[in-house]
Amino acid sequence: MGERKVPNKYIPPDFDPKKIPRLRKPNNQQKKIRFMLPVRIRCNTCGSYMSEGTKFNCREEEVINETYLGIIIHRFYIKCTNCSAEVTIKTDSKNLGYTVESGAVGVYNGHEEEEKHEVAENALESLERRTKVSKR
């Protein structure tokens, strides 16, 4: 038990750290990561829905020869929870979000877009009312 807590380990005199092989991986190699689905999608193969926030084990890679203002774009490969078809999602730095490339269709909530539109209209209406009052 005491040997676990020794601050220094024995290093033999003929040890050469340069002889230990190092793994060199290319920059665009895929990594396995845990990924949370950023948008609600519907699988093209089986038609099942996968909601936003579903966690997946996925493969992630950097997209070669594609950047936006120096920001690296990433591509994620996930599998459908129902039929195991592959779905590809890519980061979209220009629009501050994600795009579904293949295997599925992004399902966007129309209520959110309507609410944003209504808020903009209400802001314009209130501005018009204020200008009329100030002109009086």
Phi and psi in degrees as GROMACS dihedral restraints (atoms count N, CA, C in turn):
[ dihedral_restraints ]
;  ai    aj    ak    al  type     phi  dphi    fc
    3     4     5     6     1   -68.5    20    10
    4     5     6     7     1   -25.0    20    10
    6     7     8     9     1   -70.7    20    10
    7     8     9    10     1   -18.6    20    10
    9    10    11    12     1   -70.9    20    10
   10    11    12    13     1   -30.4    20    10
   12    13    14    15     1   -95.5    20    10
   13    14    15    16     1    13.3    20    10
   15    16    17    18     1   -73.0    20    10
   16    17    18    19     1   126.0    20    10
   18    19    20    21     1   -69.6    20    10
   19    20    21    22     1   -26.8    20    10
   21    22    23    24     1  -116.8    20    10
   22    23    24    25     1   136.7    20    10
   24    25    26    27     1   -99.6    20    10
   25    26    27    28     1   153.5    20    10
   27    28    29    30     1   -73.6    20    10
   28    29    30    31     1   128.6    20    10
   30    31    32    33     1  -117.4    20    10
   31    32    33    34     1   119.3    20    10
   33    34    35    36     1   -64.7    20    10
   34    35    36    37     1   153.3    20    10
   36    37    38    39     1   -67.1    20    10
   37    38    39    40     1   -23.3    20    10
   39    40    41    42     1   -94.3    20    10
   40    41    42    43     1    13.4    20    10
   42    43    44    45     1   -73.2    20    10
   43    44    45    46     1   130.0    20    10
   45    46    47    48     1  -126.9    20    10
   46    47    48    49     1   108.6    20    10
   48    49    50    51     1   -65.1    20    10
   49    50    51    52     1   -18.7    20    10
   51    52    53    54     1   -71.5    20    10
   52    53    54    55     1   -19.8    20    10
   54    55    56    57     1   -80.6    20    10
   55    56    57    58     1   -12.3    20    10
   57    58    59    60     1   -77.5    20    10
   58    59    60    61     1   123.6    20    10
   60    61    62    63     1   -70.5    20    10
   61    62    63    64     1   140.3    20    10
   63    64    65    66     1  -107.3    20    10
   64    65    66    67     1   141.2    20    10
   66    67    68    69     1   -82.1    20    10
   67    68    69    70     1   124.2    20    10
   69    70    71    72     1  -112.4    20    10
   70    71    72    73     1   118.4    20    10
   72    73    74    75     1  -110.6    20    10
   73    74    75    76     1   145.7    20    10
   75    76    77    78     1   -67.3    20    10
   76    77    78    79     1   157.7    20    10
   78    79    80    81     1   -64.4    20    10
   79    80    81    82     1   -32.0    20    10
   81    82    83    84     1   -96.1    20    10
   82    83    84    85     1    14.8    20    10
   84    85    86    87     1   -68.5    20    10
   85    86    87    88     1   144.6    20    10
   87    88    89    90     1   -75.9    20    10
   88    89    90    91     1   143.1    20    10
   90    91    92    93     1  -117.3    20    10
   91    92    93    94     1   147.9    20    10
   93    94    95    96     1   -91.9    20    10
   94    95    96    97     1   125.7    20    10
   96    97    98    99     1  -136.2    20    10
   97    98    99   100     1   169.5    20    10
   99   100   101   102     1   -97.4    20    10
  100   101   102   103     1   128.4    20    10
  102   103   104   105     1  -130.6    20    10
  103   104   105   106     1   136.7    20    10
  105   106   107   108     1  -105.4    20    10
  106   107   108   109     1   127.9    20    10
  108   109   110   111     1   -61.6    20    10
  109   110   111   112     1   122.2    20    10
  111   112   113   114     1   -82.6    20    10
  112   113   114   115     1   -21.8    20    10
  114   115   116   117     1  -134.7    20    10
  115   116   117   118     1   161.4    20    10
  117   118   119   120     1   -81.4    20    10
  118   119   120   121     1   131.0    20    10
  120   121   122   123     1  -130.8    20    10
  121   122   123   124     1   160.3    20    10
  123   124   125   126     1  -125.3    20    10
  124   125   126   127     1   127.3    20    10
  126   127   128   129     1   -67.9    20    10
  127   128   129   130     1   136.8    20    10
  129   130   131   132     1   -74.6    20    10
  130   131   132   133     1   -26.9    20    10
  132   133   134   135     1   -78.4    20    10
  133   134   135   136     1   -53.9    20    10
  135   136   137   138     1  -108.1    20    10
  136   137   138   139     1   -13.6    20    10
  138   139   140   141     1    82.2    20    10
  139   140   141   142     1     8.1    20    10
  141   142   143   144     1   -79.9    20    10
  142   143   144   145     1   150.6    20    10
  144   145   146   147     1   -96.0    20    10
  145   146   147   148     1   142.7    20    10
  147   148   149   150     1  -122.8    20    10
  148   149   150   151     1   122.0    20    10
  150   151   152   153     1   -82.7    20    10
  151   152   153   154     1   161.9    20    10
  153   154   155   156     1   -64.6    20    10
  154   155   156   157     1   135.7    20    10
  156   157   158   159     1    96.8    20    10
  157   158   159   160     1    -2.0    20    10
  159   160   161   162     1   -70.7    20    10
  160   161   162   163     1   134.8    20    10
  162   163   164   165     1   -93.1    20    10
  163   164   165   166     1   139.9    20    10
  165   166   167   168     1  -134.1    20    10
  166   167   168   169     1   150.9    20    10
  168   169   170   171     1   -88.8    20    10
  169   170   171   172     1   122.5    20    10
  171   172   173   174     1  -136.5    20    10
  172   173   174   175     1   170.5    20    10
  174   175   176   177     1  -103.6    20    10
  175   176   177   178     1   138.7    20    10
  177   178   179   180     1  -128.2    20    10
  178   179   180   181     1   138.5    20    10
  180   181   182   183     1  -143.0    20    10
  181   182   183   184     1   159.1    20    10
  183   184   185   186     1   -86.3    20    10
  184   185   186   187     1   135.8    20    10
  186   187   188   189     1   -77.0    20    10
  187   188   189   190     1   125.8    20    10
  189   190   191   192     1   -77.1    20    10
  190   191   192   193     1   139.5    20    10
  192   193   194   195     1    59.7    20    10
  193   194   195   196     1    30.0    20    10
  195   196   197   198     1  -142.4    20    10
  196   197   198   199     1   114.9    20    10
  198   199   200   201     1  -138.2    20    10
  199   200   201   202     1   165.2    20    10
  201   202   203   204     1  -129.5    20    10
  202   203   204   205     1   109.9    20    10
  204   205   206   207     1    52.7    20    10
  205   206   207   208     1    39.2    20    10
  207   208   209   210     1    85.0    20    10
  208   209   210   211     1    -1.8    20    10
  210   211   212   213     1   -88.5    20    10
  211   212   213   214     1   129.0    20    10
  213   214   215   216     1   -73.8    20    10
  214   215   216   217     1   136.9    20    10
  216   217   218   219     1   -97.4    20    10
  217   218   219   220     1   135.5    20    10
  219   220   221   222     1  -112.3    20    10
  220   221   222   223     1   149.7    20    10
  222   223   224   225     1  -121.0    20    10
  223   224   225   226     1   136.6    20    10
  225   226   227   228     1  -119.4    20    10
  226   227   228   229     1   134.7    20    10
  228   229   230   231     1  -112.0    20    10
  229   230   231   232     1   117.7    20    10
  231   232   233   234     1  -121.8    20    10
  232   233   234   235     1   168.9    20    10
  234   235   236   237     1  -115.3    20    10
  235   236   237   238     1   143.8    20    10
  237   238   239   240     1   -62.4    20    10
  238   239   240   241     1   140.5    20    10
  240   241   242   243     1   -71.3    20    10
  241   242   243   244     1   -21.7    20    10
  243   244   245   246     1   -96.7    20    10
  244   245   246   247     1   -50.2    20    10
  246   247   248   249     1  -114.2    20    10
  247   248   249   250     1    -0.5    20    10
  249   250   251   252     1    62.1    20    10
  250   251   252   253     1    25.3    20    10
  252   253   254   255     1   -75.8    20    10
  253   254   255   256     1   148.2    20    10
  255   256   257   258     1   -83.2    20    10
  256   257   258   259     1   134.2    20    10
  258   259   260   261     1  -120.7    20    10
  259   260   261   262     1   135.2    20    10
  261   262   263   264     1  -112.7    20    10
  262   263   264   265     1   128.0    20    10
  264   265   266   267     1  -124.6    20    10
  265   266   267   268     1   138.6    20    10
  267   268   269   270     1  -126.3    20    10
  268   269   270   271     1   144.5    20    10
  270   271   272   273     1   -70.8    20    10
  271   272   273   274     1   144.8    20    10
  273   274   275   276     1  -124.7    20    10
  274   275   276   277     1    87.6    20    10
  276   277   278   279     1   -69.3    20    10
  277   278   279   280     1   -26.6    20    10
  279   280   281   282     1   -65.0    20    10
  280   281   282   283     1   -42.7    20    10
  282   283   284   285     1  -101.6    20    10
  283   284   285   286     1    11.0    20    10
  285   286   287   288     1    55.8    20    10
  286   287   288   289     1    50.8    20    10
  288   289   290   291     1  -163.6    20    10
  289   290   291   292     1  -149.1    20    10
  291   292   293   294     1  -131.4    20    10
  292   293   294   295     1   151.7    20    10
  294   295   296   297     1  -122.7    20    10
  295   296   297   298     1   142.3    20    10
  297   298   299   300     1   -89.7    20    10
  298   299   300   301     1   116.5    20    10
  300   301   302   303     1   -81.7    20    10
  301   302   303   304     1   -55.1    20    10
  303   304   305   306     1  -149.7    20    10
  304   305   306   307     1   158.6    20    10
  306   307   308   309     1    88.3    20    10
  307   308   309   310     1   -13.9    20    10
  309   310   311   312     1  -158.2    20    10
  310   311   312   313     1   171.7    20    10
  312   313   314   315     1  -124.5    20    10
  313   314   315   316     1   134.6    20    10
  315   316   317   318     1   -73.4    20    10
  316   317   318   319     1   130.3    20    10
  318   319   320   321     1  -106.2    20    10
  319   320   321   322     1   112.3    20    10
  321   322   323   324     1  -103.8    20    10
  322   323   324   325     1   142.8    20    10
  324   325   326   327     1   -77.5    20    10
  325   326   327   328     1   116.4    20    10
  327   328   329   330     1   -66.9    20    10
  328   329   330   331     1   -26.1    20    10
  330   331   332   333     1   -63.7    20    10
  331   332   333   334     1   -38.1    20    10
  333   334   335   336     1   -63.5    20    10
  334   335   336   337     1   -41.8    20    10
  336   337   338   339     1   -67.9    20    10
  337   338   339   340     1   -38.4    20    10
  339   340   341   342     1   -65.4    20    10
  340   341   342   343     1   -41.3    20    10
  342   343   344   345     1   -62.4    20    10
  343   344   345   346     1   -41.5    20    10
  345   346   347   348     1   -62.6    20    10
  346   347   348   349     1   -41.1    20    10
  348   349   350   351     1   -65.8    20    10
  349   350   351   352     1   -42.2    20    10
  351   352   353   354     1   -64.8    20    10
  352   353   354   355     1   -40.6    20    10
  354   355   356   357     1   -62.1    20    10
  355   356   357   358     1   -41.6    20    10
  357   358   359   360     1   -64.2    20    10
  358   359   360   361     1   -42.0    20    10
  360   361   362   363     1   -64.3    20    10
  361   362   363   364     1   -43.2    20    10
  363   364   365   366     1   -62.1    20    10
  364   365   366   367     1   -37.6    20    10
  366   367   368   369     1   -65.2    20    10
  367   368   369   370     1   -41.6    20    10
  369   370   371   372     1   -66.7    20    10
  370   371   372   373     1   -41.5    20    10
  372   373   374   375     1   -62.7    20    10
  373   374   375   376     1   -43.3    20    10
  375   376   377   378     1   -65.4    20    10
  376   377   378   379     1   -36.1    20    10
  378   379   380   381     1   -65.2    20    10
  379   380   381   382     1   -42.0    20    10
  381   382   383   384     1   -63.6    20    10
  382   383   384   385     1   -41.4    20    10
  384   385   386   387     1   -62.1    20    10
  385   386   387   388     1   -41.6    20    10
  387   388   389   390     1   -65.3    20    10
  388   389   390   391     1   -38.9    20    10
  390   391   392   393     1   -68.3    20    10
  391   392   393   394     1   -37.3    20    10
  393   394   395   396     1   -63.5    20    10
  394   395   396   397     1   -42.8    20    10
  396   397   398   399     1   -64.2    20    10
  397   398   399   400     1   -41.6    20    10
  399   400   401   402     1   -69.7    20    10
  400   401   402   403     1   -30.0    20    10
  402   403   404   405     1   -69.9    20    10
  403   404   405   406     1   -33.4    20    10
